[in-house]
Amino acid sequence: MRKLIIFALVGFFAQLIDGSLGMAFGLTSSSLLLAYGVAPAVASASIHMSEIATTAASGISHFKFGNVNKRMALLLVIPGAISAFLGAAFLSSIPGDMIRPYISTFLLILGLYIFIRFLFFHSPDSITETSHGKPSLLTKKRLLFPLGAAAGFFDAIGGGGWGPINTPVLLSVKQANPREVIGTVDTSEFVITIAATLGFVLFLGWEQFNWFWVIAFVIGGVFAAPLAAWLVRKMPGYLLGVLVGGFIVLTNLNTLFKASGVNPLVATYGYVFVIFAWLIGIIYSIKKGRK
């Protein structure tokens, strides 16, 4: 029962962050499961199964709040669903012990990217700013097709990646509406999740899913989804980005240290350094937001 509550709380806060930033449910959940020693394919499969419910709740909430660009979502979903299915097939064919360090490295890099981006390159007001222009590039196939394909593949093999790859790129486009970008990425993830889950079911089998984790993440995520869709206009996204980025780096650093057999003393110094940098980043973000 204690584990159920803990995992449900992780699912709640992961979805709260994901719905507010357009990223990080899969990365946060996957990082936690890999730290527990779960095989990457099983972790990603279980997370994607739970995300069918959480992304559905998130998508409905964003749609009701008017945060979705339908054309952008469609152009992301078509290549994203295909590549997510292929990514699930690829991950399912590789032994878990062999690929776990590489997946953790991928997640750590994404976590570091999120941390740095929201610490230094994300103004305190940008998450709630809106633009009333017509961002043409955001509805063009030449951007959305390759972007969706890359994000779908890495989402499947990493247990997360749809948001961290799509959201920053789309937000960097001139005249992008942050609220619309986040809502569209979150809503379109529902289809990507179904495609990846189908791939895992076909290539892993139902017995490989851990239904305890699935139920726990669903309970927490579904409760958080409507709140996150509302908070996307209110919450300081720069601070959430710093918080989740540091968490992802720390948990995956632990997995990498264990896999590579790093000396415990060296590992301790590494943890202290990361935690210290994380705290400095949080304090800096809070001070930046007050200016």
C-alpha positions in Angstrom: 0.0 0.0 0.0 2.9 2.4 0.8 4.4 1.8 -2.6 1.1 2.4 -4.3 0.8 5.8 -2.5 4.4 6.7 -3.4 4.1 5.8 -7.1 0.7 7.6 -7.2 2.3 10.7 -5.8 5.1 10.5 -8.4 2.4 10.1 -11.1 0.5 13.1 -9.8 3.5 15.4 -9.7 4.9 14.0 -13.0 1.6 14.8 -14.7 1.4 18.2 -13.0 4.8 19.1 -14.4 4.0 17.5 -17.8 0.7 19.3 -18.2 2.3 22.7 -17.2 5.5 22.4 -19.3 4.5 20.1 -22.1 7.1 17.5 -21.0 8.5 15.2 -18.3 5.8 12.7 -17.3 7.6 9.8 -19.1 11.1 11.1 -18.2 10.3 11.4 -14.5 8.5 8.1 -14.3 11.1 6.2 -16.4 14.0 7.6 -14.3 12.3 6.4 -11.2 11.7 2.8 -12.5 15.2 2.5 -14.0 16.6 3.6 -10.6 14.6 0.7 -9.1 16.5 -1.7 -11.5 13.6 -2.2 -13.9 14.4 -3.3 -17.4 14.1 -0.4 -19.9 11.6 -2.1 -22.1 9.4 -3.1 -19.2 9.6 0.4 -17.7 8.8 2.1 -21.0 5.9 -0.3 -21.7 4.3 0.2 -18.2 4.7 3.9 -18.5 3.1 4.1 -21.9 0.3 1.9 -20.8 -0.5 4.3 -17.9 -0.1 7.3 -20.2 -3.1 6.1 -22.2 -5.2 7.3 -19.4 -3.2 10.3 -18.3 -2.7 11.7 -21.8 -6.4 11.2 -22.5 -7.3 13.2 -19.4 -4.7 15.8 -20.2 -5.8 16.1 -23.8 -9.5 16.5 -22.9 -8.5 19.2 -20.3 -6.3 21.1 -22.7 -9.0 20.9 -25.4 -11.7 22.3 -23.0 -9.4 25.2 -22.1 -8.7 26.0 -25.7 -5.0 25.1 -25.7 -4.9 22.9 -28.8 -4.0 23.6 -32.4 -5.6 20.8 -34.4 -3.5 21.1 -37.6 -0.3 21.1 -35.6 -1.4 18.1 -33.6 -2.3 16.1 -36.8 1.0 16.8 -38.5 2.9 15.7 -35.4 0.9 12.6 -34.8 1.1 11.0 -38.2 4.9 10.4 -38.3 5.2 10.3 -34.5 2.8 7.3 -34.2 4.7 5.3 -36.8 8.2 6.0 -35.3 6.9 5.3 -31.8 5.7 1.8 -32.9 9.1 1.2 -34.5 10.9 2.5 -31.4 8.9 0.0 -29.2 9.9 -2.8 -31.5 13.5 -1.8 -31.4 13.7 -1.6 -27.6 11.8 -4.9 -27.1 14.5 -6.8 -29.1 17.4 -5.6 -27.0 18.4 -7.2 -23.6 17.6 -4.8 -20.7 20.9 -5.0 -18.9 22.8 -4.1 -22.1 20.7 -1.0 -23.0 19.9 0.3 -19.5 23.1 2.5 -19.2 22.4 4.0 -22.6 18.8 4.8 -21.9 19.9 6.4 -18.6 22.5 8.4 -20.4 19.9 9.6 -22.9 17.5 10.5 -20.0 20.3 12.3 -18.1 21.2 14.4 -21.1 17.5 15.3 -21.6 17.3 16.2 -17.9 20.4 18.3 -18.1 19.0 20.0 -21.2 15.7 20.8 -19.4 17.6 22.1 -16.4 19.8 24.4 -18.4 17.1 25.6 -20.8 14.7 26.7 -18.0 17.5 28.1 -15.8 19.2 30.3 -18.4 17.1 30.5 -21.6 13.5 30.7 -20.3 12.2 34.1 -19.2 9.9 34.1 -16.1 6.9 35.3 -18.2 7.3 33.2 -21.3 5.2 30.3 -20.1 2.1 32.5 -19.8 2.7 34.9 -22.7 0.4 34.6 -25.7 0.9 35.7 -29.2 -1.9 36.8 -31.4 0.0 36.4 -34.6 -0.3 33.5 -37.1 2.8 31.3 -36.7 3.0 29.8 -40.2 6.0 27.5 -39.6 4.2 25.8 -36.7 1.7 24.3 -39.2 4.3 23.3 -41.9 5.0 19.7 -42.8 8.7 20.4 -43.3 9.1 21.2 -39.6 6.4 19.0 -38.0 6.9 15.7 -39.9 10.7 15.1 -39.1 10.2 16.6 -35.6 7.3 14.2 -34.8 9.2 11.2 -36.2 12.2 11.9 -34.0 10.2 12.6 -30.9 8.0 9.5 -31.3 11.0 7.1 -31.7 12.9 8.5 -28.7 9.7 8.6 -26.6 9.3 4.9 -27.1 12.9 3.9 -26.4 13.4 6.3 -23.4 10.0 6.0 -21.8 9.7 9.8 -22.4 10.8 12.2 -25.0 7.7 13.4 -26.9 7.5 16.6 -24.9 11.2 17.4 -24.3 11.9 17.1 -28.0 8.8 18.8 -29.4 8.0 21.5 -26.9 11.4 23.3 -26.9 11.7 23.3 -30.7 8.1 24.6 -31.2 8.5 27.2 -28.5 11.6 28.5 -30.3 9.6 29.3 -33.4 8.8 33.0 -33.8 5.3 34.0 -32.7 4.7 30.6 -31.0 2.0 30.7 -28.4 3.4 28.8 -25.4 -0.1 27.8 -24.1 -1.0 26.4 -27.5 2.3 24.6 -28.0 2.1 22.9 -24.6 -1.6 22.0 -25.0 -1.0 20.6 -28.5 2.0 18.5 -27.6 0.3 17.1 -24.5 -2.9 16.3 -26.5 -1.1 14.7 -29.5 0.8 12.4 -27.1 -2.3 10.3 -26.6 -2.0 8.8 -30.1 1.8 8.4 -29.7 1.2 6.5 -26.5 -1.3 4.2 -28.1 1.1 3.4 -30.9 4.1 2.7 -28.6 1.9 0.6 -26.3 0.7 -1.5 -29.2 4.3 -2.1 -30.2 5.2 -3.3 -26.7 2.1 -5.5 -26.5 3.0 -7.2 -29.8 6.7 -7.6 -29.2 6.8 -8.0 -25.4 3.4 -9.5 -24.5 0.9 -8.5 -21.9 2.7 -10.5 -19.1 5.6 -8.0 -19.2 3.5 -5.1 -18.1 3.7 -4.3 -14.4 0.1 -3.4 -13.6 0.9 -2.2 -10.1 3.0 0.7 -11.6 0.4 1.3 -14.3 -2.5 1.7 -11.8 -0.4 3.9 -9.5 0.7 6.2 -12.2 -2.8 6.4 -13.7 -4.4 7.3 -10.3 -1.9 10.1 -9.7 -1.8 11.3 -13.3 -5.5 11.5 -13.9 -6.1 13.6 -10.8 -3.3 16.0 -11.8 -4.3 16.4 -15.5 -7.1 19.0 -15.1 -5.2 20.9 -12.6 -2.1 21.1 -14.8 -4.2 22.3 -17.8 -5.4 25.2 -15.7 -2.0 25.9 -14.1 -0.4 26.2 -17.5 -1.5 29.8 -17.4 -0.5 30.4 -13.8 2.4 28.3 -12.7 6.0 29.6 -13.0 7.2 27.1 -15.7 10.8 28.2 -15.4 11.0 26.9 -11.8 9.2 23.7 -12.6 11.6 23.0 -15.4 14.6 23.5 -13.1 13.1 21.2 -10.5 12.2 18.3 -12.8 15.5 18.7 -14.8 17.6 18.3 -11.6 15.5 15.3 -10.5 16.0 13.5 -13.8 19.7 14.1 -13.7 20.1 12.9 -10.2 18.1 9.7 -10.6 19.7 8.7 -13.8 23.2 9.5 -12.4 22.4 6.9 -9.7 21.6 4.3 -12.4 24.7 5.0 -14.3 27.0 4.9 -11.2 25.5 1.5 -10.3 25.8 0.1 -13.8 29.4 1.2 -14.2 30.6 0.2 -10.7 31.8 3.6 -9.7 33.7 3.8 -6.4 31.2 4.7 -3.6 33.3 7.7 -2.5 33.4 9.1 -6.0 29.7 8.5 -6.4 29.0 10.4 -3.2 31.0 13.4 -4.4 29.1 13.2 -7.7 25.7 13.3 -5.8 26.8 16.1 -3.6 27.9 18.2 -6.6 24.7 17.6 -8.5 22.5 18.3 -5.5 24.5 21.5 -4.8 24.1 22.7 -8.4 20.4 21.8 -8.3 19.8 23.9 -5.2 21.8 26.8 -6.6 19.7 26.6 -9.8 16.4 26.6 -7.8 17.5 29.6 -5.7 18.6 31.4 -8.9 15.3 30.7 -10.6 13.3 32.0 -7.6 15.4 35.2 -7.5 15.0 35.7 -11.3 11.3 35.3 -11.0 11.1 38.0 -8.3 12.9 40.6 -10.4 
